[in-house]
């Protein structure tokens, strides 16, 4: 701090005082770009409607509409949601929908070039179309945008009543864009639906063919080689953040109808930094960074580290695994002391813990008050997880390298890039468990006794949870160390004694009573605590959440057995003793399956499948199968709890 000048100290104190203020800024470049194609279709609606932001939407239900769908069976219907939700952002276009149990498509006659395609969804019950039965794929311009998509799972996982999916793709010289919705085959109840569709032109060099860098390609995190992509690739907008600022809706964008979220919930560093603001500066755009690149309010707010070397300022966003991503950082030095003096504050940039810049110099890249951006690529493997966290971190250089050890970020955009097969679709999120319904009391004595047994088993299971975790963790730790020390290990030998020990650790009174899913969760928590990297181990709060979820699994299993019990009582009269014996044998069989499972894995992972649970959708939905040991060893271990971001 000895190098800090009085004006800089004053600036920092002012910035800190602004940290708690919510700043709303209207930029001069709102609507700076006028798209050639500006189409907004209100699906399932007849006529013209106006959204809350005063944008005009055209219905597709009128026979004379230019945007009526094309379908072979003419079986699609227009419907309003049975139960409109106050949580929906705007009634237009979300309260009406186009739905069908057969394939349907939209054809848009537009100019050639890159376009935004936005699909809007409000998962709800419509007529006889149940919310949980939406199961479909979407293709456009030769790309798979969504595959076996369950809209209600996405909405529940993100706690969103309604949502949109934004894509960037290029229309060819035929000037025709087809968007096809196809229900997943295999169940006559499956249907496809959509509430709204946008097709909006974008500048040729906004995301494709950018001229910000002279090099052919962009830096690929962790690799020496550059990464290249072009207009023949499709993108999905995963997240767009106004760093240090407020939410910016489509009407506040530069004419491209993009949405910019506030970044508060995505900051994961130990400190949230400080929030400099300069609403009076006149920004200077350039040919490389035109005024439609981002709203002015993105470049006049920011987060900085505040002259600190004690932490890295970090953001984390959940993304689908097994894809490359385009990461764009928006930067602008607008602070007063920057304008009045020649600064010296380069900093480091890390993408997914890989350093991509060891001396980022915003002034050198652009100038004072001149917006600039930098693009990077990163591959997100994720192991055996469906999703993983993509992190962006800024680190200040030590004072021996710079006069002002600080870092700044104004905006962040993250895009998924299609894989070589033209696919952009990720896997469906896991089902978020609801509170189980309360079953009516059974009239048979056997059911009452069964309920008491269930309560005892649940309480005993949870009470012994920490003891089981501690012992299991010890065996796992010893086994993993032994596996590391043995170069000839086949990857499975260390698990065998653990499996045997786990079997022995189960209270004899609980064996046959504790549900395999519950025990599976206990083991998952224990293994997660042994991650090699400390940052991947769960906090104590996460462990408590995991134990609570294990309890929910036990309760759910017991209630299913009670349901079977009640049904059997109705059909079999007073044969309660035989019924209880059958239930006991059923439980024993399930636990025996758990402890006698094969562990003869291929050697690629630490072991074979310990437990496998398969949903009714496993034929068509890859996202709901295979809870194997590799998943137990993953870094993301609490995806099933009510708060997936805990």
N, C-alpha and C positions, 0 to 999 in steps of 0.2 A: 504493500500500500504506500510505500515511501515515494513512489514515482507519481502518485496521483496529484494533479493540479487542482487548485481551488475551484475553477469552473466545473471540472469534472465531478468533484465532490458534490457541488450544488446540483448538478444534473442527476446524479444517482439518488440524492435525497428526494428530489422531485419525482423521479421515476418510481421510487418505492411508495411514495404517498399515492400514486395513481394506480398501484397494483390492485386495490380493492374496488376501483371504479369500473363500471360497465360503460364502455365507450361505444357510441353509435355514430358512425361517420358515413356521410353520403358523398361518394366520389363524383368528380366531374366527368368521368368516363363511362357512366352508366349508359348503356345502349350505344356504345361507341361503334359497335359492329352491326351491320344490317344484313342478316343472312338472306341469301337468294331463295332458299327453300325454308319456309317457316310453317310447319304443319303440326297441328295439335288436334288429335282425334279423341272425342269423348265417347268411348265405346259403350254401346247399349243405350245411347241417348238419341233422341230425334230432335233435330234443330240445332240452334246455336246457343251455347252457354258461356257464362263468364265466371272465371275463377276468382278467388279472393284477391289475387294480385292483379286483377283486371285483364288478364290474358284471355283471349277468345279461343274457345274450343268448338270444333265442328262435330256434330253427332254422326254416327255411322248407321243409325237405325232407319233413317229416312230412305225410301226407295230411290230417291233422286240424288242421294249423297255420292260424292266422288270417292268416298272412302269406305263404301260397303264391302264386307268381306267376300271372298270367293270360296265356295265350298261345293263339293260334289253332292253331298246328301241334303244340303239345305236344312240341316237339323239344328243349327245354332239358334240360340234364343237371346233376347235382350231382357235384362232383369235389373231390378233395384235390389239393394241389399235388404234382407229381411229385418236386420237389426242395425241401423246406422249407429256408428260409434262416435261419441264426442271427442275421442282421441285422434280422429282422422284430421289431417292438416287442413283439408279443404273438401267440401262436398263434390266439387268438380276437379278431376274426373272420377272420383273414387266411389260415389254412391250408385253408379250404374255400371253394368259389365256386359261383355259378350262372352257367352259360355256355350260349350258344345262337348258332347262325348264322341264327336268325330272330328277329323282334321278340318281346319279352316285357315285361310290365308288373307293377307292384305297386300295389295300391289300399289306402290307409290311411284308416280312418274315425276322424276326429279332430275336435276342437272348432275352431270358427272362430277366426282370429287369426294372428299371426305365428309362424313355426316355424323352428327350425334343421333343415336337411336335410343330413346328412353321408353321403357315399358313400366307402366304404373299398375300396382296391384293393391287391392283391399280384400284379403282373405276373409270371407264371411259366408253365411248361408244365403243362397239365392234360390228362390222357389224350392224345387226338390233337389238342388245341388248342394250337398253337404260340404261344409268348410274343409273337413278332413279328407275329402275324396279328390281334391285337385291334385293331379299327378300327370305332368306333361313335359314336353320338350319344345324348344323354340329354335328355329334356324332362320338365318338371314344372310344374304349375299355369300352363300357357301360356307358360313361359319355356324357352329353350334353355340348358341348363346346360353341356353339352359338345357339341361338333360335330366329327365326323370325328376323334375323339380316339384317340390312340395312347398307351396307358398306359405301355408300356415306354419310350417316348421321354421321357415326363415323369419317370419313375423314374430313368432313366440321367442325365438332365440335372440332376436335383437330388440325385444320389447317394443315393437312398432306395430301399431294398428294397421297402418298402410305404409307402403314403401315404393321406391322406384329402382329400377336397374338401368344404369347408363352405359352405353357402348359407343365406341368410335369405330367406324368401318367406312370403306371406300366404295362408291357406286361407279360401275364401269361405264364405258362409252355407250352402252345400250340405254343408259339413263333410266333404269328401272330397278326398283328395290322391292323384293318380295320378302315378307315376314310370315313364316308358317308356324302355326300352333298345332301340336299333335299330342293327343292324350296317350299315355303309356298303355300299351295293350296288356291284356291279361285279366282285367276286371272290368265288367260292363259299367260299373259306377264311376270309373276314372273319367275325369273331364279336364279340359283346358279352358282357361279364361284369361281375360285381360280387361282392365278398366280404362286405360288410356295409353295412347301411343304418340310419341313426338318424333318427328324427323326434321332436323335442323342442320343447315349447312354450317360448316366451320371454315376458317381461313386455311389455305393450303399448307401453311407452315406453322400452324399453331402447335400441333403435336407431331406431325409428320414433316419430314424434310426441313427440320429447323436449321437456322443459319447462325445460331448462337456460338457454335464451335466450328473451328476450321477443320478439325479432324474428322475423318470418316468413321463415325461411330461414337459411342459414349462409354465411359468407364464402367467396367463390370466389377462389382465388389468381390474382392478376394482373388481376382485374376489379372494377369498382365494384358491379355488380349482385350481389344475393344469389342463392344456389343453393337450389332447393327440391326435395325428393323426399319421397315418402310411402309408405304401406303398399301402394300399387299397384306399387311398384318392387321388384325383387329385388336382392340383394347377394351377392357372393362374398367370403368372408373370405380375404384374401391373406396377411396376416401379423399376428400378435398377439405383442407383445414385453413381457416383464417387465423394464423398464429397470433396470440395475444389480443385478438379482437373478438367481435361478436359474430353471430350467425348472419349470413348473407343469403337471402332467398333468391329465386330465379329473377325476380324483378330488379334486384340490386346488382345483377351481373352486368357484363359489358355487352349485352345483346345476345348472349349465347345460352341464357337460361340455366346456367350452372348453379349448383348449391354449394356454399362454403360453410362448413360447421365450425363452431368455436372449438378450440383445441384443449380446453381445460381437462376433460376426462381422459385424454390420451397422453397427458404428461405423466411419465412414470419415474422421473428422477427424484432424488431425495429432496431437492428444492425445486420450486416452480419458477424460479428466476424472477426478473422484474419486467415491467411492462412500459417501455418508453412509447410515447405517442406524440405525433407532430401533425396536427390537422391543418396547419397553415402553410406547410411547405408546398411549393409548386413542383410537382414531379416532372422529370424530363425523360420522356420515352424516346426510343430510337428505332431505326429500321430493324435491328435485330430483336428488339423487345417493343412491339407496337402497343398502343394504348388499350387494345382489347385483350391483352395477355391475361390480366387479372384486374379486378376492381381496384381503384385508388385506395380504398380503405384496407386492402390487404397490405399495401406497401407503406402505409402511414401508421401501422401498428405492428408490434413485434414482441418477441420475448428475447431477453438477453440474460447473460449469466451474472452480470453485476460485479465484474472484476473479482471473480472467485476462481480459485484453483482446486477447490475442495470437492467438486463433483462435475459430472458431465450432464448437460441439459438434454434430456432424452424423451422421445415420443415413441409410443408403441401402438401398432394397429394390427388387428387380427386379419389374416389373409389365408386363402386356400393354399394348401401344400402342393408341391410338384409343378410350380409354374415360375416363369421369369416375370419380373415386375419392373416397370418404369417408375422411378422415383424422381419427382421434380421439386427442387427447393427454390422458393422465391425469396429474393434478398434485396434489401435497399437500406443504405445508410442515410438516415434522415435526421439523426440527433443533432442538436444545436452545436455541440462541441466539435462534431465532425465538419459541419459547415464552416466554422470559424477557425479551424486549424487543420494542419495536415496530420491525420491520425496515423497510428502505427499499431494495428491490432488484427493480424492474421490469426486464424484459429483452425482447429482440426474438425473434419467431418467424418463420421462413421455411419455406414449402412450395414445393419445386421451385424454389428460388432467388427466389421471390416473397415479399415481406414481407407477412404477414397480421396481425401484431401488432407495434406499435412501442413498446409499454409494457405487456407482460403482467404483471399484478399478481395473483399467486395468492392472497395474503392478502385483497386487495380483492374478489376473486371469491368467496371462500368464508370463510376464517378459519384460525386456527392449528389444525393437526391435523385439518382438515376436507377430505376428498377433493373434487375437482372435476374436470370434464373440459371440453374445448373441441373442437368439431367444425369441420372445414374441408373444402372441396371443391377439387379440382384436376383439370384436364383434361390427360391425358398423350398428346401427339401421337405422338412417337417417329419422325417422318419416315417413312422406308421400312423401318424396323426392325420386327421382330415384337414386341420387348420394349424397354423403356427403364427407367431407374432413377428412382424417385421418392425425393426427398431431403427430410428434415426437419432443420432446423438451428436452433440457439438461439444468440443472440449477446447478450453483456452490453452494456449501455449505458455510455458513458464516465462517469467518476466525477463529471463536472460535472452529470450528470443524476440520479445516484443515489449513496447512501452506500455500498452494497454492490454492486459490479458483478459479478454472478453470475447464473446461470440454472440451472433444474432441470427434469428430466423423470422421471416415475415409470413410465409405461406408454405404449404406442403400439399402436393398432389401425388397419389399413388395409383398406378394403373396395372392391371393384370394383362399380360401379353399372351395371345393364343399359342397353344402348343403346335408342333409340326402337323398334327392331324386337323388343324383348324378348330380346335375345341377351346372354349372359354369357360365351360361349366365346371364348377366344383361339386363336391358331394353335399348332400343335404345335411343340415345340422342334426345332432341327436335330439330325440324327443325330450322336451322339457316336462318332467312329471308334474301332473296336477295333483291337488289334494284328493285323496281317494274318497269316494262317496261312502256315507255311513250306511251300513247294511241294516235292514230291519232285524229285530231280535228273533232268534229261532225259537220254536216252541219245544224242541226236544232237549232233554237233559244233556245229551251227548254234545250238543252244540255249545251249551253253557260251559261244560267242563273243558271243551276244546278252546273256548275263549280265554279261560283262566290259564290254561297251559301256554297259550300264545303270549299272554302278558308276561308270564314268568320268563319265558324264553327271550323275549325282547329285552326286558330289564337286565337279565343276567348277561345277555350278549353284549349290550352297550357297556355295562359296568366292567366287564372283563376286557373291553376293547383295548384299553391302553396297555394292559398286561400282555395281551396277545401281540400287539404291535411291537412292544419292546423286545419280546423273545424272538418274534419273526424277523425283526430288523437285525438282531444279532446274528442269526443263522444266515440271512441273506448277505450280510457284510462279510462274514467268514467265507461263504461260498464264492462271492464275487472276487475277493482277494485271491482265493485259491485258483479261480479260473484265470485270473490275470497272470499268476505266476507260472501256470502250466501252458507252455507253448503248444502242446499236443492236445489240449482240451478240445472236445468236439462241441463245446458250447452248451451242453445239456447236463454234464455230470454234476455240476454244482447244485442243480435244482432238486435232484432226487432226494438228498437228505432233508432239504427244506420242506418238500412235500410231505415226507414221512413225519418230520417234526411237527408240521402244522396239524397233521392228522392227530398226533398224540396230544397236542396242546388243547384241542377242542374238548370241553367238559363232556364226559360221558352222558350227562343228563341232557346236553344240548345236541349231541349228534343225532341226526334224524329230525331235529326240531329247528335248528338254525337254517335259513334258506341259503342255498349255494350263492345266490346273487349277493346276499348280505356278507357272507364270508369272503366272497370275491372282492368286494369293495374294501374290506379290512386289509386284505393282502395288497390291494392296489395302493392304498394309503402308505402302508409300510414300505413298499418298494420305492414309491416316489420320494420318500425321505432319504433315500440313499443315492440320489443323483450325484454324479461326480462334481457338477458345477453347483455351487451354493445358491446361485440365483434361481436355479430351476427347482430347488426344494420348496415345498409348501410352507407357509407360515403356520403358526399354531392356530390361528383363526381358520385357515384353510383346512387344517386337520380336523378341527371341530365341525366344520361344515361337512367334511367327508363322512365323519362318524354319524352326523345327523342324517345324511342321505342313506347311509347303511341301515339306519333305523327305519327310514321310510321304505326301503326295499323289503325289510323284514315284515313290516306292517302290511304292505301290499301283498306279499306272499301269503301271510296268514289269512288275510281277508279273502283271497282267492280260494283257499282251502275251506274257509267257512261257507263260501258260496256253494262249493261242491257238496259240502256237508248238508246244507239246507236242502239242496236239490235231491240228494240221495234219501234224506229223511222223508220227503214228500212221496217218493216213489216206492220206498222200501219199508214203510211203516216204522216199527220199533226196533229194527235191526241195528241199533246204535253201536253195540259192541263190535260187530263185524265191520261197520263203517269206520270206526276209530282205528281198527287194526289196518284197514286198507290205507287210510291216511298215513298211518305210521310207516307202513311199508313204502308208500310213495315217497315220503320224505327221505327214508333211508336210501332208496334207490338213487334219488337225486344227489345226495351227499356222496354216495359211493362213486357216482359218475365223476364228481369233482376230484376225488382223491385218487382215482385209478386211471385218470386221463393219461394218454400217451404223451411222452416228452421226448420223442425221437426226432426233434427238429432237424432241419437241413444243415444246420451248422452256421447258417448265415446270421441268425440271431441267437440270443442266449438260450432259447428253449422253444419247444413246441407249444401247442395250444394247451393251456391249463383248463380253461372253461370256454365253451362256445355257446352263445345265445343267438338265435336266429329269429328275426321277426317275420311276420307274414308277408313282408314286402321283399324278402331276400332275393326273389327271382329277378326283380326289376330294379331294386334300389340297393346299390352297393353300400350306401351310407349306413345301413342299419344292421350290419352283420359283423361277425368275427371279433369278439372280445377276447383276443388271444394274449399270451404272455407278453408279446412285444408291445401291445398297447398298455399293459400294466406297467411296463418299464418306461413309458413315454413321459415327457415333461409336462404334458397337459393331462392332468389326472382328474379334474373335477368338472368336466364338460357337462355332466348330467345334472348338476344341482340347479336350483332355481335361478341363481345369479351366476351365469356362465363366466362373468368377468371377475369373480371373486379372487 
